[in-house]
Amino acid sequence: MHRKRMTAITAAGVLALSVALTACGSNNGENENAPAANADKNKAQNTTGNSGSANTPAAVADGPLVKYDPPIEVSTVRKFNSGLKFLPGESWDNNIYTNELKSDLGIQMKNDWIVDDQQYPKKLNVSMVAGDLPDIFEVNLQQLQLLIEADQIADLTDVFDKYATDLSKKAIENGDGIARKAASVNGRLMAIPNGGGGRDDAQFIYVRADWLKKLNLQPPKTMDDVINIAKAFANDDPDGNGKKDTFGLSLDYNLFNGWSGLDGFFNGYHAYPFNPGGPNSTGLNLVFMDKGGQLDYADIQPEVKTALGKLQDLFKAGAINPEFGVDSGEKSAALATAGKVGMTYGAFWVPTWPINEMIAKDPKVDWEIYPLVSADDQPVKALSNNIVPASFTVVSKKSKHPEAAVKILNFYMEKNYGESRDEKYHSQKNGDETIGVFGLSPVSGGFSETNQDDYYSVQEALTAKDPSKLNPTAKAYYDSVTSYRAGDVKGWPMEKLFGGDNTSTYGILGQYKKNNAFMTNAFLGAPTETMVRNGPALRDLEVKTFTKIIMGEQPLDSFDQFVADWKKQGGDQIIQEVNDWYKEHK
């Protein structure tokens, strides 16, 4: 019940936000439906309006890493997740990035507000409607579209071209320029993309190998194996406590996610749906497949129905937590780390959260990682959407120093990838604990193959027993792997990311890449008009239907009615708009 209420509020909120922002953009009689025109006008206004107010001398910093003198204040808003940790004595206002941005660049960061990542989209929506925006802030794809249409963010094209270092320019062209294209409208750069061009979202199968051994089972090689293992973990008392209190497959109300998601499960049946539920979902992460020169929505294909039938069978067999429809990712994680779940699909980072805590507390717990498996003799392909950025950093049109966002990006890139690269800007030690600090930067960037390249470097160093050629970050991974192999269980997460060929996420991901075993979204354009208007409601329809089918509250054949309803309620128009884009870009 709680989940139903949340999704209804989200859908209504999005529609209200769209209307309100459009109204804000119309206050000056401007054409709110012409983002290109607005972008051009932004350019003109930025040229004349960003050098400081008439009564305040403008700080001068005419270079990519030149310090402002006098210093300037730049406001932002931040979000955090449950895994966030600070070094002793540090905080959002006092850390390596805030302190050195002030000392090195003359930029004093001011956090207008800070909330957890579950609340962030809603709180930012409120600020957007009120027009109460900080200088720089992170947005999702939907919010980016709305801000562009409402003419509330700065065109960054000229300041980026003038102030970005070669390293920052190289990063934004990541993935054959897809990241920059995703952040641009009619060739004008409207945001700094966060990520893009990579394959790090491809999934793997995580299995309690100690439970496999106890029940005399083999690792999964087919989807039938996955089904049988899940049922055995639920019914054959793998924890040996004499109670039927375990589940075979982890799942929560998001359905699609880097933890407890079903992405990889569907991929095993050659199905590629992706439309996560939950409070942070936008309904705009739609995947389209090229079917004979025409694009069609992945989530309404017959293969999806086949996989839903298998999930319904697992639920009936007690292999899935009956409360998954109301459980968040945090709750599904708590269930798994309490030793009640034996298998999950997930992304590369799962060994760093949440199952790392299990290994630290009980070294007898043994989670192993396996590549995705197929339901038949056709090779499995992992869905990968990371080629398009999922979030962006934007600058308010009212900001006096839009170039400051570019200079912060330059600082981050230089300290993490440049000639003055230093591991202390990536992660730092607090006793035996390693704390990541790179996420504290108000603006960040990077390259999609960094982790994969570090994996290969660590492999070479392990073989040669010589880490002397490693960069600082890869050296830290190497040290964790070797310490784990020497008996220090704290190094287990890095062993599972950068250790063996077939036993680490980047080892397996490298095999995916070698075999080009990916399904990529054929639609790489910005959300269409109907997508923005109807996407959240269609997302809710899909998540509600899939959840009820899995739980057996609706028959499997209700999938056919869902397909008809989805098309009728705007889906057919979305498919038409997507194909119009495809004709122009294929």
Secondary structure, DSSP 8 states (H G I E B T S, - for coil): -HHHHHHHHHHHHHHHHHHHHHHHHTTTS--TT-HHHHHHHHHHHHHHH-S--TTS---B--STT---BS-EEEEEEEEE-TT----TT-BTTBSHHHHHHHHHH-EEEEEEEEEETTTHHHHHHHHHHHT---SEEEEEHHHHHHHHHTT-B---HHHHHHH--HHHHHHHTTTTTHHHHHTEETTEE-SEEES-S--TT--EEEEEHHHHHHTT----SSHHHHHHHHHHHHHS-TT-SSS---BSB---TTSSSSBS-SHHHHHTTT-------STT--S----EEEETTEEEEGGGSHHHHHHHHHHHHHHHTT-B-TTGGG--HHHHHHHHHTT-B-EEEE-TTGGGTTTHHHHHH-TT--EEEE----SSSS---EEE-TTS-SEEEEEBTT-S-THHHHHHHHHHHHHHHSTT--GGGTEEEETTEEEE-GGGSSS----TTHHHHHHHHHHHHHHHT--TT--HHHHHHHHHHHHHHTT-GGGHHHHHHHS-TTTSHHHHHHHHHHTT-EEE-S--S---HHHHHHHHHHHHHHHHHHHHHHTTSS-TTHHHHHHHHHIIIIIHHHHHHHHHHHHHH-
